[in-house]
Amino acid sequence: MRAVIQDALLAQRGALIGWVPVCLACGIGGYFALPEEPGILIFIGLAICVLLLWAASRLVHVAYAPLIIGLILILMGAGLAKWRTTAVEAPVLGFRYYGPIEGRVVGIDRSASDAPRLTLDQVVLADMAPARTPARVRVSVHGAQVLTTYRPGDTLIMTGHLSPPAGPAEPGGFDFQRHAWFLELGAVGYTRTPVLRLATPARSGLAMHVFAMRIAISRAVQDAMPGETGAFAAAIMTGDRSAMGKETLGHLRASNLAHLLAISGLHMGLLTGFIFASVRSLLALTCLALHWPTKKIAAICALIVGAFYLALSGGNVATERAFIMVEVMFVAILLDRRALTLRAVAIAAIIVLVWQPEALTGPGFQMSFAATTALVAVFGYLRHVDMHRLPKWVRAVLSVVISSFVAGLATAPIAAAHFNQIAHYGLIANLLSVPLMGVLVMPAAVLAVCLAPFGLWQLGLWFMDLGLRWILFVAGMVAGQDGAVGHVMAPHWIVLPVLVLGLLFVVLWQGRVRFAGLACVIIAGLIWHQSKRPQMLIADNGALIGVMGREGRALSKLKGSGFVAGIWLENDGGPVAQDVAAARAGLTREGRVVRADLGGWAIAQVSGKVALADMVGCGGADVLISNQTDAGGRPCLVYDLRALRRSGALAFDLAQNGDLVVTSAHAVAGFRPWNRRQGPAEPPIRLSWAQKRGADAPQSNGQLQASIGAD
C-alpha cells in the first residue's frame, strides 16, 4: 500500500505547479473564514512552522516532500492575506455624518439605483482630524446632475450624508465592509445638493493621467456613438460602464452576455491576438521576414498593446488575470515554448493571489479562472482527437460551440451561487454574439484607435456600432423569452469550496484517481440541495423584517429598504417585486406595529418613536424589533437601533426542540479589522422553548430574559 501511495505521488511530478495557487487559495480562504483576527504572535508561530516544515521536506522521501511544501504554501497564503489586510488599513468612519464633503475625483461610475456615483480621495470633512478622516469616500449624486459634469482630478465640494460601509444584508451574506476595506473606502453616502467644483484638475502621477485619458476616450466614444451602443463600446474599450442603462444590463445578464462588458480574457485575447496576427502578417509581406524573427516581434508588440489596454481599463481582477495570461503566453513564444497550458493559468493565478489575496473571495476571480482552467483543460484533451478530416469551417464552428459550452458550464455554478440565477439560453446567445465580437467588434475597435490621430476613427466606430447593435438585439431577444432566467437558492458557504476543490482535483491530479474528485462535486450538490433559508430575517436598521411562508418570504413594507429586500428575495431563489412580497400572508399589521408568529414565538416590529413610546412593555411579544433607540426596561428580548448597529442583520430560526435561535451577521462575519467598530461579536442567542411553555403568560417574558445564553 505504501508503495502504491508513493508511486501515485511520484506520478504528479511535472504537474505540481498547478497545485501552488490551490494551496495558496486554501490559506487565504482559511484566513478570511476566521472568527477573529489573529494576532502577530500567531503569525510569528506560523513563520517558525514554515521553517520547520521546510527542513522536514528535505528529510522525508521525495514522494512526500510536495505534501509538506503544500502545507507551507497554505500557511504562506494565510500570511499573504494578513499582510494585505494590514497594508491597506485606513480610517473608517465610525458614525453617521452630515455636512460639507471635499475631495478629489478618482472614480466615476453608477450605483445600483442608477445614480451617478463619485469616488473621492484627499477627503476633508468638517471638524474631523486628518488621522480620523477616511482615505476615500463614495458619494451617490441624486438630482438633475449628470456624469459629464465631473472630470478626473477635479476637487469637488458638496453637502451630503456619509455612513460607515454597511455589513451583510443577512448573516453569511456578501460582506461589503470587507470589500470596502480593501478598496480603502472608509465611508459611503449620497448628496442631494449641487456639487461644486472647488479646483480644476491638478493631476500628479501616472495613475491620474491614465484615468483622465480613460474618461476622455470613453466620453469621446459616447459622443460619436450616442445611445446604448456607445455606452457598450466605451465599456469594452476603456472599462467605463457608467453610461450603461439598467435595462440593457438586465438583458445582458439574463442572456449570459454580461461577460462581454468586463474587460477579461475574451477582450484581451481578441485584442492581443489581432495585433499579433496583424503585425506578423504585415512583416511577412516584407523582406524583413527573411532576416528578423517576425513571430517574436509580433509577440512583443502584442504585449505592449495588452499592457496599455490593462492600464486604460482600470485594472480589475479579470483584466489583470487576462493580461498575465497573455503575458505568459507571449513570453512562452519568445522562449519558443508552448503557450496555452495549465502551467500558464497557474502562474497567472499565483501572481494575482500574491498581489491581491482578497480577490479570491470575489466572483470575478472565481469565474475568470474557472472558465480559463476548463477551456485549457478541455482543449488540451482535444489536441489528442483527430479532427483534421473535418472541413475547416466545421472545425471553426465546433471550436466556438465547445468553448462557449465549456466556459458556460464552468462558470454556471459560481454565477448561480453569487447571483442566484441561471441563464437557460446563454449558450445560444453566446454562439450568436461571441464570434461577431472576435471578427468585427474588437478589430473595429483597433481600427478606430489607429485612425483616431487622423480624425477618421468614425469608420472603425461605425463597424463597432453594427456589431454591438446585433449583440444588444440578441441579448434583448433571448432575455425576453419565457423561462430565460432560472432562480436558485443561495447555497451554504461550504458548497463552493467543496465543489471547486473537487473539480480542480479532476483537472490537476495525474492518474485515474482524479475521478474521485467527482465525489466532492456530488457532495457539494447535495449540500446545496438541502440548504435552508432563515425563517425570519431582520434588517440591520430594524425597518424591515421578512418571514418565510408557503408563498415565499413575506415582507413588512411595501417600499423602503428596497436594496435589502431585493437581496433577501434573490437569496431565497424567488425574486419578486417588494410590494408582491409585502402582500403575502405571514405578517399581521396593526398600525405601526407588525407582528409575526414563529413556531409559537411572538415577534413584534415597531416603527417610529411614537409607536415605540406608546407600547406598554413588549405588547405581548417575546422579541421586540425597533428602528429607534429604546430606553430599556422591557421584559423581553429587545433589538433596537443601537443593538442592531452592533449585531448587524439578524436571522431567526427554530431548533428541533422549539428553541428560538438568533444569529447575527456580525457573529457569522467574526470580529475583524473591517468591522471592529461594532465591537466583539456575540455568539448566537438561544431562547428556551421549554421555559417559555412552562411559564404562565404574565411571567413568561421575565423568564425569557433570564434564559438568554450562548448557543
C-alpha positions in Angstrom: 0.0 0.0 0.0 2.8 2.3 0.9 4.5 1.7 -2.4 1.2 2.4 -4.3 0.9 5.8 -2.5 4.5 6.7 -3.3 4.0 5.8 -6.9 0.8 7.9 -7.1 2.6 10.9 -5.6 5.7 10.5 -7.8 3.4 10.5 -10.8 2.4 14.1 -10.0 5.9 15.4 -10.6 6.0 17.7 -13.5 2.4 18.9 -12.9 2.8 20.2 -9.3 2.8 23.9 -10.2 -1.0 23.7 -10.7 -1.3 22.9 -7.0 0.6 26.0 -5.9 -2.3 28.5 -6.4 -4.7 25.9 -4.9 -2.7 25.7 -1.7 -2.3 29.5 -1.5 -6.0 29.9 -2.0 -6.7 27.4 0.8 -4.6 29.5 3.2 -6.2 32.8 2.0 -9.7 31.4 2.3 -8.9 30.0 5.7 -7.7 33.4 6.9 -10.9 35.1 5.7 -13.0 32.4 7.4 -11.5 33.0 10.8 -14.0 34.2 13.5 -11.4 36.6 15.0 -8.4 38.4 13.7 -5.2 36.5 14.5 -2.5 38.4 16.4 1.1 38.9 15.4 2.3 36.2 17.8 0.2 33.6 15.9 1.9 34.6 12.6 5.3 34.5 14.2 4.5 31.0 15.3 3.3 30.2 11.7 6.6 31.5 10.4 8.5 29.2 12.7 6.3 26.3 11.5 7.1 27.2 7.9 10.9 26.9 8.6 10.4 23.6 10.5 8.3 22.2 7.6 10.8 23.3 5.1 13.6 21.5 7.0 11.3 18.4 7.2 10.7 18.5 3.4 14.4 18.0 2.9 14.5 14.9 5.1 11.5 12.9 4.0 11.1 10.7 1.0 11.0 12.6 -2.2 7.4 11.5 -2.9 6.1 13.1 0.3 8.0 16.4 0.1 5.3 18.1 -2.1 2.8 17.4 0.6 4.9 19.3 3.2 5.5 22.1 0.7 1.8 22.2 0.2 1.3 22.9 3.9 4.0 25.6 3.7 2.1 27.2 0.8 -1.2 27.1 2.8 0.5 28.9 5.7 2.1 31.4 3.3 -1.4 32.1 1.8 -2.7 33.0 5.2 0.3 35.2 5.8 -0.2 37.0 2.5 -3.8 37.7 3.3 -2.8 39.1 6.8 -0.1 41.2 5.2 -2.5 42.6 2.6 -5.2 43.4 5.3 -2.6 45.3 7.3 -1.1 47.1 4.3 -4.4 48.6 3.1 -5.6 49.7 6.6 -7.2 53.2 6.5 -9.6 55.1 8.8 -13.2 54.1 8.7 -16.0 56.5 9.6 -17.4 55.5 13.0 -20.7 57.4 12.9 -23.3 58.9 10.6 -22.1 62.2 9.2 -23.9 65.1 7.6 -22.1 68.2 6.5 -19.6 69.5 3.9 -17.6 67.0 1.9 -14.5 67.9 0.0 -12.4 65.5 -2.2 -10.7 64.8 -5.5 -12.4 62.7 -8.1 -10.6 59.3 -8.6 -13.6 57.2 -9.7 -16.8 57.7 -11.7 -19.5 55.1 -12.0 -23.1 54.4 -11.2 -24.8 53.0 -8.1 -27.3 50.1 -8.0 -30.1 52.7 -8.2 -28.6 54.1 -11.4 -27.5 57.3 -9.8 -24.1 58.9 -10.8 -21.5 57.9 -8.2 -18.2 59.6 -7.4 -15.2 58.1 -5.5 -13.2 60.8 -3.8 -9.7 60.8 -2.2 -7.9 63.6 -0.3 -11.1 63.9 1.7 -11.8 66.8 4.0 -14.8 66.6 6.5 -15.9 69.3 8.8 -14.4 69.2 12.4 -12.6 65.9 11.7 -8.9 65.4 12.2 -7.0 64.1 9.2 -6.0 61.0 11.1 -9.7 60.0 11.5 -10.8 61.1 8.0 -11.4 58.2 5.6 -8.8 57.9 2.8 -11.6 57.5 0.3 -15.4 58.1 0.3 -18.0 57.2 -2.3 -20.9 59.5 -2.9 -24.0 58.9 -5.0 -25.2 62.1 -6.6 -29.0 62.5 -6.8 -30.9 65.1 -8.7 -30.5 66.5 -12.2 -26.7 66.5 -12.3 -25.0 64.3 -15.0 -21.8 62.4 -15.0 -20.2 64.6 -17.7 -20.2 67.5 -15.2 -17.3 65.8 -13.4 -13.7 65.3 -14.6 -10.9 63.1 -13.2 -8.8 65.1 -10.7 -11.5 67.7 -10.0 -11.6 68.9 -6.4 -15.3 69.0 -5.6 -17.3 70.2 -2.6 -20.8 69.3 -1.6 -23.1 68.8 1.4 -24.1 65.2 1.9 -24.7 62.2 4.2 -22.0 59.7 4.9 -22.0 56.5 7.0 -19.7 53.6 7.6 -19.8 50.8 5.0 -22.7 48.5 5.8 -22.4 45.0 6.9 -24.0 41.9 5.2 -27.8 42.3 4.4 -28.2 38.9 6.2 -26.0 36.6 8.3 -23.5 34.9 5.9 -24.3 37.3 3.0 -22.0 39.4 0.9 -19.7 41.4 3.3 -19.5 44.9 1.9 -17.5 46.0 4.9 -14.7 43.7 3.9 -15.0 44.6 0.2 -14.7 48.3 1.2 -11.8 47.7 3.5 -9.6 46.5 0.6 -10.7 49.4 -1.6 -9.7 51.8 1.3 -13.2 53.0 1.2 -14.0 54.5 4.7 -17.5 55.8 4.1 -20.3 55.8 1.6 -23.3 58.1 1.2 -25.2 60.5 -1.0 -25.9 64.1 -1.7 -29.0 65.9 -2.9 -27.4 69.3 -3.2 -25.4 70.8 -6.1 -21.9 69.5 -6.4 -19.5 72.4 -6.9 -16.0 72.4 -8.5 -13.6 73.9 -5.9 -10.5 73.4 -8.1 -9.7 72.3 -11.6 -7.6 69.1 -12.1 -4.0 69.3 -10.9 -3.0 65.8 -11.9 0.1 64.3 -10.5 1.2 60.8 -11.1 0.8 58.3 -13.9 -2.5 56.9 -12.5 -4.4 60.1 -12.6 -3.2 60.8 -16.2 -4.3 57.4 -17.3 -7.6 57.8 -15.5 -8.2 61.2 -17.3 -7.3 59.6 -20.6 -9.7 56.7 -19.9 -12.6 59.0 -19.2 -11.8 61.3 -22.1 -11.8 58.4 -24.6 -15.0 57.0 -23.1 -16.8 60.3 -23.5 -15.5 60.8 -27.0 -16.8 57.3 -28.0 -20.2 58.1 -26.5 -20.3 61.4 -28.3 -19.5 59.7 -31.6 -21.9 56.7 -30.9 -24.9 58.0 -29.0 -27.1 55.6 -27.2 -26.6 52.1 -25.7 -24.1 51.0 -28.4 -21.9 53.9 -27.5 -22.1 53.1 -23.8 -21.3 49.4 -24.7 -18.3 50.5 -26.9 -17.0 52.7 -24.1 -17.2 49.8 -21.7 -15.2 47.4 -23.8 -12.6 50.0 -24.9 -12.0 51.7 -21.5 -13.8 49.7 -18.8 -16.1 52.7 -18.1 -19.6 51.2 -17.6 -21.1 54.4 -16.1 -23.4 55.1 -19.1 -24.9 51.6 -19.4 -28.6 51.6 -18.7 -30.2 49.3 -16.2 -32.5 47.6 -18.7 -29.5 46.9 -21.0 -27.5 45.4 -18.2 -30.5 43.3 -17.2 -30.8 41.9 -20.7 -27.1 41.1 -20.9 -27.2 39.3 -17.5 -30.3 37.4 -18.4 -28.7 36.2 -21.7 -25.3 35.4 -20.0 -23.7 38.0 -22.2 -22.6 40.3 -19.3 -19.1 38.9 -19.6 -18.8 40.9 -22.8 -18.8 44.1 -20.8 -16.0 43.1 -18.4 -12.6 43.5 -20.0 -11.4 40.0 -19.4 -9.8 37.1 -21.2 -12.1 37.3 -24.2 -11.3 41.0 -24.9 -7.6 40.8 -24.0 -7.2 37.6 -26.1 -9.0 39.0 -29.1 -7.1 42.3 -29.0 -3.6 40.9 -28.5 -4.3 38.1 -30.9 -5.4 40.5 -33.5 -2.3 42.7 -33.0 -0.1 39.6 -33.0 -1.6 38.3 -36.3 -1.7 41.7 -37.9 2.0 42.6 -37.1 3.2 39.2 -38.1 1.3 39.2 -41.4 2.5 42.7 -42.3 6.1 41.8 -41.6 5.7 38.6 -43.6 4.9 40.8 -46.7 8.3 42.5 -46.5 11.8 41.3 -46.9 12.3 41.7 -43.1 10.7 38.3 -42.7 13.9 36.8 -44.1 16.2 38.3 -41.5 14.1 39.1 -38.4 12.2 36.8 -36.0 8.8 38.2 -37.0 6.9 35.9 -34.7 8.7 37.3 -31.6 8.5 40.9 -32.8 4.7 40.4 -33.2 4.6 38.9 -29.6 6.4 42.0 -28.2 4.0 44.3 -30.0 1.0 42.4 -28.6 2.5 42.6 -25.1 2.9 46.3 -25.3 -0.7 46.8 -26.5 -2.0 44.5 -23.9 -0.2 46.4 -21.1 -1.7 49.7 -22.4 -5.1 48.1 -22.5 -4.7 46.9 -18.9 -3.8 50.4 -17.7 -6.5 52.1 -19.7 -9.2 49.7 -18.4 -8.7 50.4 -14.7 -7.1 47.1 -13.9 -9.8 45.0 -12.3 -9.1 41.4 -11.4 -10.5 39.8 -14.6 -8.3 42.2 -16.7 -5.2 41.6 -14.6 -5.7 37.8 -14.9 -6.3 38.2 -18.7 -3.1 40.3 -19.1 -1.0 37.9 -17.1 -2.3 35.0 -19.1 -1.4 36.7 -22.4 1.9 37.9 -21.0 2.8 34.3 -20.1 1.6 33.1 -23.5 3.7 35.6 -25.5 6.7 35.2 -23.2 6.4 31.5 -24.0 6.5 32.4 -27.7 9.6 34.4 -27.1 11.2 31.4 -25.3 10.0 29.0 -28.0 7.7 27.2 -25.6 4.1 26.0 -25.9 1.9 28.9 -24.8 -1.6 27.7 -23.7 -1.1 25.3 -20.8 -2.4 24.8 -17.3 1.1 26.0 -16.2 0.3 29.4 -17.7 -3.0 29.5 -15.9 -1.3 28.5 -12.6 1.3 31.3 -13.0 -1.4 33.9 -13.6 -3.3 32.7 -10.5 -0.2 32.8 -8.3 0.6 36.4 -9.4 -3.0 37.6 -8.8 -3.2 35.9 -5.4 0.2 37.2 -4.2 -0.7 40.7 -5.5 -4.3 40.8 -4.3 -5.2 37.9 -1.9 -8.7 39.3 -1.3 -9.5 38.8 -5.0 -10.1 35.1 -4.1 -13.4 35.8 -2.5 -14.9 37.7 -5.5 -16.9 36.2 -8.3 -14.7 37.9 -10.9 -11.6 35.9 -9.9 -13.5 32.7 -9.4 -15.4 32.8 -12.7 -12.5 34.0 -14.7 -10.1 31.3 -13.6 -12.9 28.6 -13.7 -13.6 29.4 -17.3 -9.9 29.6 -18.3 -8.9 26.4 -16.5 -11.8 24.5 -18.0 -11.0 25.7 -21.5 -7.3 25.0 -21.4 -8.0 21.5 -19.9 -10.7 20.6 -22.4 -8.8 21.9 -25.5 -5.6 20.2 -24.2 -7.5 16.9 -24.2 -9.0 17.6 -27.7 -5.5 18.0 -29.1 -5.3 14.2 -29.0 -8.5 14.0 -31.0 -8.0 13.8 -34.8 -10.4 16.3 -36.4 -8.4 17.1 -39.5 -10.8 15.2 -41.6 -13.5 17.7 -40.9 -13.7 20.8 -43.1 -12.1 24.0 -41.7 -15.4 25.8 -41.3 -16.8 22.9 -39.3 -13.8 22.9 -37.0 -14.2 26.6 -36.5 -17.8 26.4 -35.7 -17.2 23.4 -33.4 -14.5 25.3 -31.6 -16.9 28.2 -30.9 -19.6 25.8 -29.7 -17.3 23.8 -27.4 -15.6 26.9 -25.9 -19.0 28.6 -25.2 -20.4 25.4 -23.7 -17.3 24.7 -21.6 -16.9 28.3 -20.3 -20.7 28.5 -19.6 -20.7 25.2 -17.8 -17.6 26.0 -15.7 -18.9 29.4 -14.6 -22.6 28.5 -14.1 -22.4 27.1 -10.5 -20.3 30.0 -9.4 -22.6 32.6 -11.0 -25.6 30.8 -9.5 -24.0 30.8 -6.0 -23.2 34.5 -6.2 -26.1 35.9 -8.2 -28.8 33.3 -7.6 -29.7 32.9 -11.3 -29.0 30.7 -14.3 -29.3 31.9 -17.9 -31.0 29.0 -19.6 -30.4 30.2 -23.1 -26.9 31.6 -22.5 -25.2 29.1 -24.9 -27.4 30.2 -27.8 -26.8 33.9 -27.0 -23.0 33.4 -26.8 -23.0 31.4 -30.1 -24.8 34.3 -31.8 -22.6 37.0 -30.2 -19.1 35.9 -29.3 -17.9 35.1 -32.9 -19.0 38.6 -34.0 -17.1 40.1 -31.1 -13.9 38.5 -32.4 -14.3 39.1 -36.2 -15.9 42.5 -36.2 -16.2 44.4 -32.9 -12.6 44.1 -31.5 -10.9 44.6 -34.9 -13.1 47.6 -35.5 -12.0 49.0 -32.1 -8.3 48.6 -33.0 -9.1 50.3 -36.4 -10.8 53.2 -34.6 -7.8 53.7 -32.3 -5.4 53.6 -35.3 -7.4 56.1 -37.3 -8.0 58.4 -34.3 -4.9 60.6 -34.9 -6.1 61.3 -38.4 -9.6 62.2 -37.3 -11.0 59.2 -39.1 -12.0 56.9 -36.2 -15.7 57.2 -37.1 -15.0 54.5 -39.7 -14.0 52.0 -37.0 -16.8 53.1 -34.7 -19.3 52.5 -37.5 -18.3 48.9 -37.8 -18.3 48.6 -34.0 -21.8 50.0 -33.9 -23.0 47.4 -36.4 -21.7 44.5 -34.3 -22.8 45.9 -30.9 -26.3 46.5 -32.2 -26.6 42.9 -33.1 -25.3 41.8 -29.7 -27.8 44.0 -27.9 -30.5 42.7 -30.2 -29.6 39.1 -29.3 -29.5 40.0 -25.6 -32.9 41.6 -25.7 -34.4 38.8 -27.7 -33.0 36.0 -25.5 -33.9 37.8 -22.3 -37.4 38.2 -23.5 -38.1 34.5 -23.9 -40.2 32.7 -21.3 -38.1 30.9 -18.8 -34.9 32.7 -20.0 -33.7 33.0 -16.4 -34.0 30.4 -13.6 -33.5 31.3 -10.0 -31.8 29.3 -7.3 -31.5 29.5 -3.5 -28.2 30.8 -2.1 -26.1 27.8 -1.0 -24.4 27.2 2.3 -20.9 28.8 2.3 -19.1 25.4 2.2 -20.6 24.5 -1.2 -18.3 26.4 -3.5 -15.0 25.4 -1.8 -16.0 21.7 -1.9 -17.2 22.0 -5.5 -14.2 23.8 -6.8 -11.7 21.6 -4.9 -13.4 18.5 -6.4 -13.2 19.9 -9.9 -9.6 21.0 -9.5 -8.7 17.5 -8.3 -10.2 16.1 -11.5 -8.2 18.6 -13.7 -4.9 18.6 -11.9 -4.4 15.1 -10.5 -2.4 12.7 -12.7 -4.0 9.3 -12.9 -7.3 7.6 -12.7 -7.8 8.6 -9.1 -8.6 12.0 -10.4 -12.2 11.0 -10.9 -12.6 10.7 -7.1 -12.9 14.4 -7.2 -16.4 13.9 -8.6 -17.4 12.7 -5.2 -16.8 16.2 -3.9 -18.9 17.6 -6.7 -21.8 15.3 -5.7 -21.4 16.2 -2.0 -21.5 19.9 -2.8 -24.7 19.4 -4.9 -26.3 17.5 -2.1 -25.4 20.2 0.5 -26.8 22.9 -1.9 -30.0 20.9 -2.4 -30.5 20.6 1.3 -29.6 24.2 2.1 -32.3 26.1 4.0 -33.1 29.8 4.3 -33.6 31.6 7.6 -37.2 31.5 8.7 -37.1 35.2 9.7 -34.7 38.0 8.7 -34.3 41.4 10.3 -32.6 44.3 8.6 -29.7 46.0 10.4 -31.7 49.2 10.8 -34.8 47.5 12.2 -37.0 48.9 9.5 -37.7 45.7 7.6 -38.5 42.1 8.6 -39.2 39.1 6.4 -40.9 35.8 7.3 -40.7 32.7 5.2 -44.1 31.2 4.3 -45.7 28.9 1.8 -45.8 31.5 -0.9 -42.2 32.7 -0.2 -40.9 35.4 2.1 -43.4 37.9 3.3 -42.0 41.4 3.9 -43.2 44.0 6.4 -43.0 47.0 4.0 -44.4 47.8 0.6 -41.5 50.1 -0.2 -38.4 51.3 1.5 -35.3 49.3 2.4 -35.6 48.1 -1.2 -31.9 47.1 -1.6 -32.0 44.7 1.4 -35.4 43.4 0.4 -34.1 42.6 -3.1 -31.1 40.7 -1.7 -33.3 38.6 0.7 -35.7 37.6 -2.1 -32.9 36.8 -4.6 -31.1 34.7 -2.0 -34.4 32.9 -1.4 -34.4 32.0 -5.1 -37.7 33.8 -5.7 -37.1 37.4 -6.6 -40.4 39.3 -7.0 -41.4 42.9 -6.6 -41.3 44.2 -3.0 -45.0 45.1 -3.0 -45.8 41.5 -4.1 -43.8 40.1 -1.2 -45.4 42.5 1.2 -48.9 41.2 0.2 -48.1 37.6 1.2 -49.6 36.0 4.3 -47.4 35.6 7.4 -47.4 39.0 8.9 -50.1 41.0 10.8 -50.1 44.8 10.7 -51.5 46.9 13.5 -50.7 50.5 12.5 -47.0 51.0 13.1 -46.6 47.5 14.6 -46.0 44.4 12.5 -46.5 41.0 14.3 -45.3 37.5 13.3 -45.7 34.1 14.9 -42.6 31.9 14.5 -43.5 28.4 15.9 -45.2 29.9 18.9 -42.7 32.7 19.5 -44.3 36.2 19.2 -42.2 38.7 17.3 -43.2 42.4 17.0 -41.6 45.0 14.9 -42.3 48.7 15.9 -41.6 51.6 13.6 -41.2 55.2 14.8 -40.6 56.9 18.1 -44.3 57.5 18.9 -45.3 53.9 18.4 -42.4 52.6 20.5 -43.2 55.1 23.3 -46.9 54.1 23.3 -46.2 50.4 23.6 -46.7 49.0 27.1 -44.0 46.5 27.9 -43.4 44.3 24.9 -47.0 44.3 23.8 -47.2 40.6 24.3 -44.2 39.8 22.2 -41.2 37.6 23.1 -38.9 39.5 20.9 -39.3 43.2 20.1 -37.6 44.8 17.0 -37.5 48.6 16.6 -35.9 51.1 14.2 -35.5 53.5 17.1 -33.3 53.6 20.2 -35.2 52.2 23.2 -34.9 53.4 26.7 -34.8 49.8 28.0 -36.5 48.1 30.9 -38.8 45.9 28.8 -39.5 42.3 29.9 -38.4 40.6 26.6 -35.5 40.4 24.2 -35.2 43.8 22.5 -33.3 44.6 19.4 -33.4 48.4 19.0 -31.4 50.5 16.6 -28.4 50.7 19.0 -28.3 46.9 19.4 -28.8 46.3 15.7 -25.8 48.5 14.8 -23.7 46.3 17.0 -25.1 43.0 15.8 -25.9 43.7 12.2 -28.7 41.9 10.4 -30.4 39.0 12.2 -31.7 35.6 11.3 -34.3 33.8 13.4 -34.6 30.0 13.2 -36.4 27.3 15.2 -34.4 24.4 16.6 -35.9 20.9 16.6 -37.0 21.3 20.3 -38.7 24.6 19.6 -36.0 26.9 20.9 -35.6 30.2 19.0 -32.0 30.7 17.7 -31.0 34.2 16.9 -27.9 34.6 14.7 -26.3 37.9 13.9 -24.4 38.9 10.8 -21.6 40.2 13.0 -21.3 36.8 14.7 -21.0 35.0 11.4 -18.5 37.5 9.9 -16.4 37.5 13.1 -14.5 40.3 14.8 -12.2 41.5 12.1 -10.4 44.8 11.2 -13.1 45.9 8.7 -15.9 45.6 11.4 -14.1 46.4 14.6 -16.3 49.5 15.2 -19.1 47.1 16.1 -17.1 45.6 18.9 -16.6 41.9 19.7 -19.1 39.5 18.1 -21.6 37.8 20.4 -22.4 34.1 19.9 -25.9 33.1 18.7 -28.6 33.5 21.3 -30.9 30.6 22.1 -34.3 31.2 23.8 -35.6 28.2 25.6 -39.0 26.9 24.4 -39.2 24.7 27.5 -39.1 27.6 29.9 -41.5 29.6 27.7 -44.0 26.8 27.6 -43.7 26.1 31.3 -44.4 29.6 32.4 -47.7 31.3 32.6 -48.3 34.4 30.5 -47.6 37.2 33.0 -44.2 35.6 33.9 -43.0 34.3 30.6 -41.2 37.5 29.5 -39.2 37.7 32.7 -38.2 34.0 32.5 -37.4 34.5 28.8 -35.0 37.3 29.6 -33.2 35.0 32.0 -32.9 32.2 29.6 -30.8 34.0 27.0 -27.4 32.5 26.6 -24.9 31.3 24.1 -26.0 28.6 21.7 
